[in-house]
Amino acid sequence: MRGESIAASSLEAGALKRVAAGASTFHLVAEGRVTLSLGATFHEATAGDLIMVPLGNAHAIAAIDDTRLVSGTFRFDDRTQESIFRTLPSFIRIARDQGGNAAWLEPLVHFLLAEATAPGPGAAIMISRLIDVLVVRTLRSWAAALPEGANGWIGGLADPRIERALSAIHADPHRPWTLEQLAAAAAMSRSAFAARFLACTGEPPLRYLKNWRLHLARDLLRIEGARVNVVARTIGYDSDAAFSRAYKARFGVPPSEARQEP
């Protein structure tokens, strides 16, 4: 994931701001009150709230009162974007007055507003890092409200220990991970880690690893000119035959037909 840009804007009551489809987007309501329209749905946010459109859908923001926004864009890594998008909703709202959200939202609003209005040396790096933190904290807060095991890797973000193991898998999916190594990444015992991982994600750790690899493989195979044997090695399979069997068992078609899938 990489943060791309931020910008501050002021909207008078009744004004409308349209955002075209494209990058994933967030809006921090620094002052005022707005309604975000996304397709046929409408969502209200007030000062201190954060609204996120993670799938990059076109949307519009109508100012109910005089409003000040800090808006930003980010993109997920091309290699994992499709797999991530399968688990995310089209809209997320994080309310400032719920739980401990204010403790991390308020400082982020302060720093993002400062960078948007008066960027200094190294602003691009600072903005990218701030957006990274904001997106992770937003997804973690959203995931914490989900039933355990409800949304795969997103559910794992609710537990910092499981999140560390997931980050290790996502950063190095071709590595021949063992249960012991993943438990060590989470700083947990093997048995406690296996039980907690299952509760958070709905899958045992090694099955999750296998399925994550296969979803990455499907995304890679849809790229023009992709070769089955190269993709198999990229995601950690030493045997083309083993990869083909696993792929067909997961998706119902051999990897050679991946580009024909809907």
N, C-alpha and C positions, 0 to 999 in steps of 0.2 A: 504494500500500500504506500502511496505517496501523496502528501498534501500538495496542492497546486497553487491556490491563490486565496486571498481574502480581500474583502472590500467593505467599507462602512457606507451606509446610506441612510438618508432621512426621508420619511414618507409623511406627508400631511394626511390628516384624517380623510378617508375616502379615496386616497390614491391607490393605484394598483401597480404592482411590480410583477412582470411575467418572466419566467425562467424557462428557457428552451431545454429540450431533452439533451442529455449528454453526460457530463461527469456527475458523479455523486455529489450531493449538495447538502449544506447545513445552513441554518439561520439561527443566530442567537438574538433574542429580543432584548436589547439593552434598555430600551424605554418604550412604553406604550403597550398597544394590544393589537393583534392581527388575526386574520383568518386565512389559513392556507387552503386553497382548493386544489385537489388532485383527482382528476377525472370527475367522477360524480360524488366524491366525498369532500367534506369540509372539516377542518380541524382548527380550533382556536388556541392561541398561545398568548401569554401575558409577559410582562417585564420579568426577566430572569430565566425564562424558559428557553429550551433549545428544541428546534424542530429539524429533523433530518429526512432527506429523501435519498436513501442509500442506493436505489436502483437507477438513479439518474432520470426519472420520469419528468416530463414537462409539468410545470405547476405555476400557480399564481398566488401572490400574497396581497391581500387587501388590508389596508390600515384602518382599524376601527377608530383609534385615537392617533394623535401625532406620535410617530414611532421612529425609533432609531434601531437599525439592524446592523449586525456584523455577519456577513455571509461569506461562505467559503466553498471551495470545491476540492475534491480528492478523487483518486482512482485506485482501485485494487490492482494488484499485479496481474498482468495479462494471463499468466499461467494458471492462476487460481480464481480468476474473476467469475467464471461461469459456475464453478463449484460453490463459491461463496454466495452468489446471487440466488441459488436454489433455496437457501435457508433464510434469507432476509425478507422482511415485509417491505412494502412500498413506502411506508411512512413510520417514523418513530418520533414520539414526543417525550422529552424528559422535563418534568415539571420541577422548577426550583424548590418548591415548598414540600416536596415529597422525600421522605427518608433523609439521607445525608447528601442529597444532590447539591445543595447550596455550597457545601464545603469545597467541591471541586469546580462547580460551574462558575462561581463568582470570580476566582482568580483567573480562570481561563478567559472569561469575558474581558477582564481588565487588560490582560496581556495581548489578546487578539485585537482589541480596540486600539491599543497603543501602536501595534505594528501596522494596523490598517490605516491609521490617520497620520502617523509620523514614523515611517520605517527608517531604521538606522542601518549602519554597516552590518552585513551578514543577515539582512532581513529575510532573504529567501530561505536560508537554512532554518532560521528561527521559526518562520511561518510553517514550514513543512513539519518541524518537530511538534509544534503546538497543535497542529491539526491531527497528527498521529495520536497524541495523547487524548485529544477530544474525542476522536472516533472510537478508540479503544474503551475509554470510560463510558461513552454513550452506549456502546454495544453491551458492555458489562452490566450497566444499570438496567438496560432493557432485558437482558438475559436473566438477571436475578429475579425478575417478576414472573418468569415462565415456570410452568410445572417442570420438575426434574425430568431430564431425558426427553424433553419435548422437541428440541430443535438441534440435535446433533452437536457440532462443534460450538455453536453459539451458546448452548447450555453450559458448556465447559468454561466459558468466560466468567461465569458467576463465581467460580472457585479459583483463586489465584494459583493454587498448586496445580490444578488440572490445566489451567491456562498455560503454565510453563511447559507441561508435557505436550500440549497441542502445538505450541509455538515451535518446539523442537521438531515435531513431525512435519509441520508445514515448511519449516526452513530447510529441512534436509530429508525429503520424502523417500529418496532412493537408498538411504542408509539402512542396513539390515538391523533395525531396532529389535531389541528384546524387551520383555516385560520388565526385567530388572533395570535396564538402562532408562526406560521411561519413568519407572518409579523413582529412580535416583534423580532424574531431572525435576521431578515434582517434590523431592525431599520427603518421600513417604516410604513406608514399608511396601513390599510387593503386594501383600494381601489387601492392605488398606487402600492402596492406590487402585488396584483392580476393581474393588467394590465401589469406590467413589467415582471413578471414571465411568463405570456403567451407569451409576445413578444420575450423573450429570448429562451424559451424552446419549444414553440409551443403547450403547454398544460396548462390548469389551474392547480394551485398548488395541489389541492386534487385529481384530476385525475392523475397527475404525481405520487403522493404518492401511489395511488392504483395500478397503472401499475408497479411501481418500486417493490412494495411488491410481485406482482404476478410473475414478472420475477425472483425475488429471490426465490420464492416458486418453480418455475419450475427447477431452478438449484439445489435446495435442494432435490426435489423429485427424481432427477436422481441419487442420492447417494444410493448405495446398502443398503437395509434395512430401508430406510426412510418411516415413517408412515404419512399418510395424516393428521390425527388429530394433531400430534406433529408439523408438518410443519405449519399448520393453526395457531396454537397458537404462534409459533415462529415469524411469520410475522404480528401478531396483530389481527387475527380473533378469536372471541369468539365462533363463530358458525361454525361447520364443513359444514353444509348445505349452509350457506352464502358463505363460501370460495369456495365450489365446484361450486356453480352457477357462481361466479365471474370468477373463473379459466376457466370454460368451455366457458363462454362468450368471454373471452380474447383469448384463444388458440384453441377453437373448439373441445376440448376433455376434459373429466373429469380428475381430478388430479391423479386418480388411474392409468391412462394410460400415465402418463408423461414420463416414461422411454422408452415408445415405439415411442415417437416423434422423428423425424429426428434431 
